[in-house]
Amino acid sequence: MAMNRDPIVEEVRKHREARAAKFGFNIRAMVEDARKRQVGSGHAIVDLTHEDKAETPRKTPGKSFRRKDLTSL
């Protein structure tokens, strides 16, 4: 089965590969660079200050599954 090639996905992958190569494929160096860019931008890239909201029920109709509900399946 042949897969369709998406030029946008290919471009994103090309840039991802180039960025990873720039840091020698070292994830720690890549994260450190992202943190430096975050501080310099003045905008939060990742905000880890919020509490875990996993126990908050969803505001959508129907039953909201929680981990304890899945054990009976």
Jmol script that loads the backbone (N, CA, C; Angstrom):
load data "model"
ATOM      1  N   MET A   1       0.845  -1.176   0.000  1.00  0.00           N
ATOM      2  CA  MET A   1       0.000   0.000   0.000  1.00  0.00           C
ATOM      3  C   MET A   1       0.892   1.241   0.000  1.00  0.00           C
ATOM      4  N   ALA A   2       0.741   2.072  -0.985  1.00  0.00           N
ATOM      5  CA  ALA A   2       1.536   3.293  -1.100  1.00  0.00           C
ATOM      6  C   ALA A   2       0.915   4.394  -0.250  1.00  0.00           C
ATOM      7  N   MET A   3       1.776   5.121   0.450  1.00  0.00           N
ATOM      8  CA  MET A   3       1.286   6.235   1.273  1.00  0.00           C
ATOM      9  C   MET A   3       1.446   7.532   0.502  1.00  0.00           C
ATOM     10  N   ASN A   4       0.492   8.425   0.670  1.00  0.00           N
ATOM     11  CA  ASN A   4       0.593   9.744   0.042  1.00  0.00           C
ATOM     12  C   ASN A   4       1.643  10.564   0.767  1.00  0.00           C
ATOM     13  N   ARG A   5       2.428  11.297   0.030  1.00  0.00           N
ATOM     14  CA  ARG A   5       3.460  12.149   0.611  1.00  0.00           C
ATOM     15  C   ARG A   5       2.879  13.547   0.794  1.00  0.00           C
ATOM     16  N   ASP A   6       2.991  14.052   1.994  1.00  0.00           N
ATOM     17  CA  ASP A   6       2.472  15.373   2.311  1.00  0.00           C
ATOM     18  C   ASP A   6       3.654  16.339   2.355  1.00  0.00           C
ATOM     19  N   PRO A   7       3.680  17.336   1.470  1.00  0.00           N
ATOM     20  CA  PRO A   7       4.829  18.252   1.425  1.00  0.00           C
ATOM     21  C   PRO A   7       5.004  19.049   2.720  1.00  0.00           C
ATOM     22  N   ILE A   8       3.929  19.331   3.424  1.00  0.00           N
ATOM     23  CA  ILE A   8       4.042  20.082   4.680  1.00  0.00           C
ATOM     24  C   ILE A   8       4.705  19.217   5.740  1.00  0.00           C
ATOM     25  N   VAL A   9       4.275  17.956   5.835  1.00  0.00           N
ATOM     26  CA  VAL A   9       4.879  17.035   6.800  1.00  0.00           C
ATOM     27  C   VAL A   9       6.358  16.840   6.474  1.00  0.00           C
ATOM     28  N   GLU A  10       6.677  16.695   5.204  1.00  0.00           N
ATOM     29  CA  GLU A  10       8.078  16.531   4.795  1.00  0.00           C
ATOM     30  C   GLU A  10       8.908  17.747   5.183  1.00  0.00           C
ATOM     31  N   GLU A  11       8.354  18.938   4.999  1.00  0.00           N
ATOM     32  CA  GLU A  11       9.088  20.153   5.358  1.00  0.00           C
ATOM     33  C   GLU A  11       9.310  20.238   6.862  1.00  0.00           C
ATOM     34  N   VAL A  12       8.285  19.916   7.650  1.00  0.00           N
ATOM     35  CA  VAL A  12       8.424  19.932   9.112  1.00  0.00           C
ATOM     36  C   VAL A  12       9.503  18.941   9.539  1.00  0.00           C
ATOM     37  N   ARG A  13       9.485  17.750   8.964  1.00  0.00           N
ATOM     38  CA  ARG A  13      10.491  16.740   9.309  1.00  0.00           C
ATOM     39  C   ARG A  13      11.893  17.188   8.919  1.00  0.00           C
ATOM     40  N   LYS A  14      12.011  17.870   7.782  1.00  0.00           N
ATOM     41  CA  LYS A  14      13.311  18.369   7.343  1.00  0.00           C
ATOM     42  C   LYS A  14      13.857  19.378   8.345  1.00  0.00           C
ATOM     43  N   HIS A  15      13.014  20.294   8.791  1.00  0.00           N
ATOM     44  CA  HIS A  15      13.448  21.317   9.752  1.00  0.00           C
ATOM     45  C   HIS A  15      13.748  20.697  11.119  1.00  0.00           C
ATOM     46  N   ARG A  16      12.940  19.706  11.510  1.00  0.00           N
ATOM     47  CA  ARG A  16      13.195  19.021  12.779  1.00  0.00           C
ATOM     48  C   ARG A  16      14.550  18.318  12.743  1.00  0.00           C
ATOM     49  N   GLU A  17      14.833  17.659  11.650  1.00  0.00           N
ATOM     50  CA  GLU A  17      16.114  16.957  11.499  1.00  0.00           C
ATOM     51  C   GLU A  17      17.278  17.946  11.527  1.00  0.00           C
ATOM     52  N   ALA A  18      17.128  19.072  10.848  1.00  0.00           N
ATOM     53  CA  ALA A  18      18.183  20.078  10.824  1.00  0.00           C
ATOM     54  C   ALA A  18      18.420  20.665  12.212  1.00  0.00           C
ATOM     55  N   ARG A  19      17.343  20.911  12.943  1.00  0.00           N
ATOM     56  CA  ARG A  19      17.486  21.462  14.296  1.00  0.00           C
ATOM     57  C   ARG A  19      18.152  20.452  15.223  1.00  0.00           C
ATOM     58  N   ALA A  20      17.758  19.207  15.126  1.00  0.00           N
ATOM     59  CA  ALA A  20      18.375  18.163  15.953  1.00  0.00           C
ATOM     60  C   ALA A  20      19.857  18.024  15.611  1.00  0.00           C
ATOM     61  N   ALA A  21      20.192  18.076  14.330  1.00  0.00           N
ATOM     62  CA  ALA A  21      21.594  17.967  13.909  1.00  0.00           C
ATOM     63  C   ALA A  21      22.411  19.139  14.434  1.00  0.00           C
ATOM     64  N   LYS A  22      21.803  20.323  14.485  1.00  0.00           N
ATOM     65  CA  LYS A  22      22.490  21.512  14.990  1.00  0.00           C
ATOM     66  C   LYS A  22      22.994  21.293  16.417  1.00  0.00           C
ATOM     67  N   PHE A  23      22.263  20.502  17.193  1.00  0.00           N
ATOM     68  CA  PHE A  23      22.636  20.235  18.586  1.00  0.00           C
ATOM     69  C   PHE A  23      23.233  18.840  18.760  1.00  0.00           C
ATOM     70  N   GLY A  24      23.673  18.248  17.667  1.00  0.00           N
ATOM     71  CA  GLY A  24      24.294  16.941  17.742  1.00  0.00           C
ATOM     72  C   GLY A  24      23.336  15.871  18.239  1.00  0.00           C
ATOM     73  N   PHE A  25      22.052  16.057  17.988  1.00  0.00           N
ATOM     74  CA  PHE A  25      21.002  15.133  18.406  1.00  0.00           C
ATOM     75  C   PHE A  25      20.994  14.936  19.928  1.00  0.00           C
ATOM     76  N   ASN A  26      21.455  15.961  20.644  1.00  0.00           N
ATOM     77  CA  ASN A  26      21.504  15.933  22.110  1.00  0.00           C
ATOM     78  C   ASN A  26      20.247  16.614  22.635  1.00  0.00           C
ATOM     79  N   ILE A  27      19.332  15.814  23.187  1.00  0.00           N
ATOM     80  CA  ILE A  27      18.048  16.361  23.635  1.00  0.00           C
ATOM     81  C   ILE A  27      18.231  17.375  24.751  1.00  0.00           C
ATOM     82  N   ARG A  28      19.197  17.157  25.621  1.00  0.00           N
ATOM     83  CA  ARG A  28      19.429  18.112  26.717  1.00  0.00           C
ATOM     84  C   ARG A  28      19.849  19.480  26.177  1.00  0.00           C
ATOM     85  N   ALA A  29      20.698  19.486  25.164  1.00  0.00           N
ATOM     86  CA  ALA A  29      21.121  20.750  24.552  1.00  0.00           C
ATOM     87  C   ALA A  29      19.942  21.434  23.858  1.00  0.00           C
ATOM     88  N   MET A  30      19.083  20.647  23.242  1.00  0.00           N
ATOM     89  CA  MET A  30      17.920  21.206  22.562  1.00  0.00           C
ATOM     90  C   MET A  30      16.953  21.837  23.569  1.00  0.00           C
ATOM     91  N   VAL A  31      16.743  21.159  24.702  1.00  0.00           N
ATOM     92  CA  VAL A  31      15.855  21.690  25.732  1.00  0.00           C
ATOM     93  C   VAL A  31      16.448  22.951  26.346  1.00  0.00           C
ATOM     94  N   GLU A  32      17.745  22.949  26.596  1.00  0.00           N
ATOM     95  CA  GLU A  32      18.398  24.141  27.159  1.00  0.00           C
ATOM     96  C   GLU A  32      18.239  25.331  26.211  1.00  0.00           C
ATOM     97  N   ASP A  33      18.402  25.092  24.915  1.00  0.00           N
ATOM     98  CA  ASP A  33      18.211  26.161  23.935  1.00  0.00           C
ATOM     99  C   ASP A  33      16.772  26.665  23.948  1.00  0.00           C
ATOM    100  N   ALA A  34      15.812  25.742  24.053  1.00  0.00           N
ATOM    101  CA  ALA A  34      14.395  26.146  24.100  1.00  0.00           C
ATOM    102  C   ALA A  34      14.123  26.993  25.334  1.00  0.00           C
ATOM    103  N   ARG A  35      14.735  26.622  26.453  1.00  0.00           N
ATOM    104  CA  ARG A  35      14.542  27.410  27.678  1.00  0.00           C
ATOM    105  C   ARG A  35      15.125  28.809  27.537  1.00  0.00           C
ATOM    106  N   LYS A  36      16.290  28.910  26.923  1.00  0.00           N
ATOM    107  CA  LYS A  36      16.905  30.231  26.704  1.00  0.00           C
ATOM    108  C   LYS A  36      16.027  31.082  25.792  1.00  0.00           C
ATOM    109  N   ARG A  37      15.491  30.465  24.732  1.00  0.00           N
ATOM    110  CA  ARG A  37      14.611  31.205  23.826  1.00  0.00           C
ATOM    111  C   ARG A  37      13.332  31.615  24.538  1.00  0.00           C
ATOM    112  N   GLN A  38      12.836  30.771  25.445  1.00  0.00           N
ATOM    113  CA  GLN A  38      11.625  31.093  26.198  1.00  0.00           C
ATOM    114  C   GLN A  38      11.842  32.320  27.055  1.00  0.00           C
ATOM    115  N   VAL A  39      12.946  32.357  27.785  1.00  0.00           N
ATOM    116  CA  VAL A  39      13.248  33.501  28.654  1.00  0.00           C
ATOM    117  C   VAL A  39      13.390  34.766  27.814  1.00  0.00           C
ATOM    118  N   GLY A  40      14.069  34.650  26.694  1.00  0.00           N
ATOM    119  CA  GLY A  40      14.292  35.808  25.828  1.00  0.00           C
ATOM    120  C   GLY A  40      13.043  36.315  25.143  1.00  0.00           C
ATOM    121  N   SER A  41      12.077  35.442  24.932  1.00  0.00           N
ATOM    122  CA  SER A  41      10.874  35.846  24.199  1.00  0.00           C
ATOM    123  C   SER A  41       9.878  36.612  25.062  1.00  0.00           C
ATOM    124  N   GLY A  42       9.916  36.341  26.374  1.00  0.00           N
ATOM    125  CA  GLY A  42       8.932  36.956  27.248  1.00  0.00           C
ATOM    126  C   GLY A  42       7.598  36.227  27.248  1.00  0.00           C
ATOM    127  N   HIS A  43       7.480  35.161  26.470  1.00  0.00           N
ATOM    128  CA  HIS A  43       6.272  34.350  26.402  1.00  0.00           C
ATOM    129  C   HIS A  43       6.565  32.960  26.937  1.00  0.00           C
ATOM    130  N   ALA A  44       5.631  32.392  27.640  1.00  0.00           N
ATOM    131  CA  ALA A  44       5.794  31.028  28.143  1.00  0.00           C
ATOM    132  C   ALA A  44       5.582  30.037  27.008  1.00  0.00           C
ATOM    133  N   ILE A  45       6.552  29.171  26.779  1.00  0.00           N
ATOM    134  CA  ILE A  45       6.410  28.113  25.783  1.00  0.00           C
ATOM    135  C   ILE A  45       5.689  26.933  26.423  1.00  0.00           C
ATOM    136  N   VAL A  46       6.087  26.594  27.631  1.00  0.00           N
ATOM    137  CA  VAL A  46       5.452  25.525  28.395  1.00  0.00           C
ATOM    138  C   VAL A  46       5.189  26.061  29.783  1.00  0.00           C
ATOM    139  N   ASP A  47       3.962  25.913  30.244  1.00  0.00           N
ATOM    140  CA  ASP A  47       3.612  26.386  31.572  1.00  0.00           C
ATOM    141  C   ASP A  47       3.301  25.179  32.446  1.00  0.00           C
ATOM    142  N   LEU A  48       4.203  24.850  33.360  1.00  0.00           N
ATOM    143  CA  LEU A  48       4.024  23.696  34.232  1.00  0.00           C
ATOM    144  C   LEU A  48       3.540  24.101  35.614  1.00  0.00           C
ATOM    145  N   THR A  49       3.035  25.333  35.756  1.00  0.00           N
ATOM    146  CA  THR A  49       2.624  25.819  37.068  1.00  0.00           C
ATOM    147  C   THR A  49       1.208  25.392  37.438  1.00  0.00           C
ATOM    148  N   HIS A  50       0.410  24.945  36.484  1.00  0.00           N
ATOM    149  CA  HIS A  50      -0.965  24.534  36.781  1.00  0.00           C
ATOM    150  C   HIS A  50      -0.971  23.175  37.462  1.00  0.00           C
ATOM    151  N   GLU A  51      -1.927  23.010  38.349  1.00  0.00           N
ATOM    152  CA  GLU A  51      -2.068  21.712  38.992  1.00  0.00           C
ATOM    153  C   GLU A  51      -2.615  20.712  37.988  1.00  0.00           C
ATOM    154  N   ASP A  52      -2.391  19.447  38.272  1.00  0.00           N
ATOM    155  CA  ASP A  52      -2.902  18.389  37.420  1.00  0.00           C
ATOM    156  C   ASP A  52      -4.425  18.440  37.430  1.00  0.00           C
ATOM    157  N   LYS A  53      -5.023  18.548  36.263  1.00  0.00           N
ATOM    158  CA  LYS A  53      -6.471  18.670  36.159  1.00  0.00           C
ATOM    159  C   LYS A  53      -7.120  17.344  35.769  1.00  0.00           C
ATOM    160  N   ALA A  54      -6.396  16.232  35.912  1.00  0.00           N
ATOM    161  CA  ALA A  54      -6.931  14.937  35.491  1.00  0.00           C
ATOM    162  C   ALA A  54      -8.168  14.548  36.274  1.00  0.00           C
ATOM    163  N   GLU A  55      -8.296  14.989  37.501  1.00  0.00           N
ATOM    164  CA  GLU A  55      -9.448  14.625  38.317  1.00  0.00           C
ATOM    165  C   GLU A  55     -10.639  15.550  38.103  1.00  0.00           C
ATOM    166  N   THR A  56     -10.484  16.613  37.323  1.00  0.00           N
ATOM    167  CA  THR A  56     -11.582  17.529  37.048  1.00  0.00           C
ATOM    168  C   THR A  56     -12.469  16.928  35.963  1.00  0.00           C
ATOM    169  N   PRO A  57     -13.748  16.768  36.214  1.00  0.00           N
ATOM    170  CA  PRO A  57     -14.630  16.192  35.193  1.00  0.00           C
ATOM    171  C   PRO A  57     -14.686  17.071  33.954  1.00  0.00           C
ATOM    172  N   ARG A  58     -14.840  16.426  32.815  1.00  0.00           N
ATOM    173  CA  ARG A  58     -14.976  17.166  31.562  1.00  0.00           C
ATOM    174  C   ARG A  58     -16.326  17.853  31.506  1.00  0.00           C
ATOM    175  N   LYS A  59     -16.404  18.930  30.760  1.00  0.00           N
ATOM    176  CA  LYS A  59     -17.649  19.685  30.619  1.00  0.00           C
ATOM    177  C   LYS A  59     -18.349  19.309  29.316  1.00  0.00           C
ATOM    178  N   THR A  60     -18.250  18.034  28.972  1.00  0.00           N
ATOM    179  CA  THR A  60     -18.907  17.559  27.767  1.00  0.00           C
ATOM    180  C   THR A  60     -20.007  16.589  28.174  1.00  0.00           C
ATOM    181  N   PRO A  61     -21.040  16.451  27.346  1.00  0.00           N
ATOM    182  CA  PRO A  61     -22.102  15.529  27.702  1.00  0.00           C
ATOM    183  C   PRO A  61     -21.606  14.093  27.722  1.00  0.00           C
ATOM    184  N   GLY A  62     -22.272  13.258  28.463  1.00  0.00           N
ATOM    185  CA  GLY A  62     -21.894  11.861  28.536  1.00  0.00           C
ATOM    186  C   GLY A  62     -21.042  11.584  29.757  1.00  0.00           C
ATOM    187  N   LYS A  63     -20.714  10.318  29.912  1.00  0.00           N
ATOM    188  CA  LYS A  63     -19.946   9.892  31.075  1.00  0.00           C
ATOM    189  C   LYS A  63     -18.484  10.280  30.931  1.00  0.00           C
ATOM    190  N   SER A  64     -17.915  10.811  31.986  1.00  0.00           N
ATOM    191  CA  SER A  64     -16.500  11.158  32.012  1.00  0.00           C
ATOM    192  C   SER A  64     -15.748   9.996  32.662  1.00  0.00           C
ATOM    193  N   PHE A  65     -14.871   9.345  31.902  1.00  0.00           N
ATOM    194  CA  PHE A  65     -14.120   8.219  32.428  1.00  0.00           C
ATOM    195  C   PHE A  65     -12.958   8.694  33.267  1.00  0.00           C
ATOM    196  N   ARG A  66     -12.727   7.998  34.326  1.00  0.00           N
ATOM    197  CA  ARG A  66     -11.541   8.208  35.152  1.00  0.00           C
ATOM    198  C   ARG A  66     -10.835   6.875  35.252  1.00  0.00           C
ATOM    199  N   ARG A  67      -9.613   6.894  35.706  1.00  0.00           N
ATOM    200  CA  ARG A  67      -8.814   5.679  35.778  1.00  0.00           C
ATOM    201  C   ARG A  67      -9.562   4.556  36.505  1.00  0.00           C
ATOM    202  N   LYS A  68     -10.206   4.858  37.628  1.00  0.00           N
ATOM    203  CA  LYS A  68     -10.907   3.831  38.399  1.00  0.00           C
ATOM    204  C   LYS A  68     -12.063   3.244  37.587  1.00  0.00           C
ATOM    205  N   ASP A  69     -12.654   4.044  36.693  1.00  0.00           N
ATOM    206  CA  ASP A  69     -13.745   3.540  35.861  1.00  0.00           C
ATOM    207  C   ASP A  69     -13.234   2.554  34.813  1.00  0.00           C
ATOM    208  N   LEU A  70     -12.017   2.719  34.372  1.00  0.00           N
ATOM    209  CA  LEU A  70     -11.467   1.879  33.314  1.00  0.00           C
ATOM    210  C   LEU A  70     -11.058   0.501  33.814  1.00  0.00           C
ATOM    211  N   THR A  71     -10.860   0.343  35.119  1.00  0.00           N
ATOM    212  CA  THR A  71     -10.435  -0.952  35.636  1.00  0.00           C
ATOM    213  C   THR A  71     -11.530  -1.997  35.519  1.00  0.00           C
ATOM    214  N   SER A  72     -12.774  -1.586  35.430  1.00  0.00           N
ATOM    215  CA  SER A  72     -13.876  -2.535  35.328  1.00  0.00           C
ATOM    216  C   SER A  72     -14.169  -2.954  33.896  1.00  0.00           C
ATOM    217  N   LEU A  73     -13.498  -2.357  32.922  1.00  0.00           N
ATOM    218  CA  LEU A  73     -13.772  -2.688  31.502  1.00  0.00           C
ATOM    219  C   LEU A  73     -13.217  -4.007  31.104  1.00  0.00           C
TER     220      LEU A  73
END
end "model"
wireframe off; spacefill off
backbone 0.3
color backbone group
